[in-house]
Amino acid sequence: MKALLLFTFAILAFVLQVEGQKKSYVCQPCGLPCDDEVHSQSGNCTQCQMPLVDKSTVTFTNLSPKDFCARIAVSPDALILDVRSPGEFAGTITGVASHGHFKNAKNISIDDLSKKLGEIKDYKDREVLVYCSQNHRSPRAAYYLSLQGFKNITNMTGGVSTIKAQAKASCFKEHYIEHKP
């Protein structure tokens, strides 16, 4: 009886260990609601078709625009990274709203991020605050940076397209430059 009890306990411990090792998968961050869905196996997201990735690899933080601006205010040494096109960042592009940009932001387009990673390598152990226009490119950039060894990454949800409604707040007056249409 004692041997049977020990054998049963050993089997139960093994099953619990195997269960604990099962991975959870999430959509490779794309900024859509599907980012929050958890899956039990790999594959592609049924909504956006992005690959599903191990949930433990998605290590960046998301903040609302208001909280993101507040974070800028208390983090003068952080890298503020705008991953839109240079025309969107500067407000010179036509046919696409550029909205504005945060003061002291560095602009590296999501399309050039892998080629220009060396320009920001000194921030691997420092804070990096990432944003774009509508929160589709910045989560991808934040995820990519985390895979490249950047440790403290924050993404702004909603993107700068959502700031106009909040632009009267003192933080935005101090840290944000609105582009005139």
N, C-alpha and C positions, 0 to 999 in steps of 0.2 A: 504494500500500500504506500509506504513511504517513497519507494522508488518510482511508483506511478505518479505520485504527487510532484516529485522533483522533475520527472520527465515532462509532465504537463506544464509546469512552471517554465522549464527551458523552452518548450515550444512556444508558449505565450510570449516570452521575452523576445524570441527570434521574430515572431510575427510583428510585434510592436516595433522592433528595430527596422524591419523591412518597410512597414507602413510609414515610419518616420523619415525614411529615405526617399519616399516618393516625391517627385518634383511637382511643383505647381508652375504653370506656364501662363504668361500674359502676352498680350499683343505687344510687338516691338513698339515703343511709344510713338504715337502718331498725333496725339492731341484730341482724339475723338473719344466719346464715351466708352468705346470698346477697350480702351486702355485699362479700365477698372475690372474687366471680366477676367475671372480666373478659370483656367482649363487644366485638365488632368493629364493631357498629353500634348506633344509637340504637333506642329502643323502650321496652317495659316489661319489668320483671323477671318471669320466668316463675313465680317462687316467691311473691313478695309483691305483685306488680302495681305496685310503685312505678316511676316513670319512671327510665330509665337516663340517667345524666348523664356528662359528660366527666370522665374519671378525674382529670384535672389540677385539677379544681375541688374535689376532696375533700382538704382540706389540714390537717385537724385530726389530733391524735395520740390514740391510744387507750392507756389504762393500766389495769392490773388494780386492784381496790380497794386492795390493799396498797400498790402503787406510787403510786396516786392520793393516798392518805393521807400517804405520805412526801413527796409533792410539796407538799401543803398545809403540812406541817411546815416546809419550807424556803422557802416562798413567802408570807410574811405579807402582802404587798401584792396578792396575786392576788384576783380576784373568784371566789368559790365560788358557783356558780349552780345552784340546785335548780329543775328545770323541771316538777316535779309540781304537782298541785293544792294550793291553800292548806290544805285539810283533811288531805291526805297529809303535807304538810310539818309541820304543827302536831301531827299525831297525833290529830286530833279527828274524822276521818271514820269513819263506821261502814260495815261491810260490805266494806272494803278494808283490807288490811294497810298500815300506814304505815311500819313498821320503825324509823325515826329519821331524823336529819339531821345534817349536819356543822355544827359550831359556826361562827358568823359567816357562814353561808350566806345569800344573798339568794334569796328565792323569787319566781320569775316563771313562772307556768304556761306550758307550751309553747303553749297556746291564746291567751295574751295577749302572747307575746314580741314580735310585730311591733308591737303597740300601745304597748308599754312599752320599746321599744328605746332611747328617749331617756334612760331611767333609768340605763342602763349605758354610754352612749356614751363616757364618759371612759376606758373600758377597751379601746378599739379597738386601742391599741398596747401594752397590758399583758396579763398572763396571765389567762385565763379558764378556770376548771375547772368543767366541766358534769357533772351527774349526774341520774339519775331513779331509779325503783324497780327496773326490770328491763332497762334498756339498750335501750328502744325509742324513747322520747321524746328522750333526751339526744343520740343521734347525729344525729337530725333537727335538734335545736336547734343543735348544734355546726356542722352543715353550713350552716344558715341564717345563723348568725353570721358564718361565713367569707365567705358571699356578700355580707354587709353590710359587709365591710371589716375585720372583727376578724382580727387577724393571729396570735395565739398562743393557740390553743384546744386544750384537752385534755378528752377524754371518758372517763368511768369506765365500763369494760365491766362487765357483770353487774348493775349498779345496787345500791342499798342493800339489796335483798332478799338479796344474797349475803354481807352483812357479818356477820350474826349468828355464823356459824361462825368468823369471824376477830376478833370483837369483843374477845377477851382480849388481843390484841396491844397493846403500849403506845401505839402511834400512835392506834389507835381509842379507847383509854381517854382520851387527851388531846384528841382533835379531833372526837369523834363523840358524839352524844346518842342513846341508844337509847330508843325509845318502849316503854312497857310495854303489853302486850296488855290 
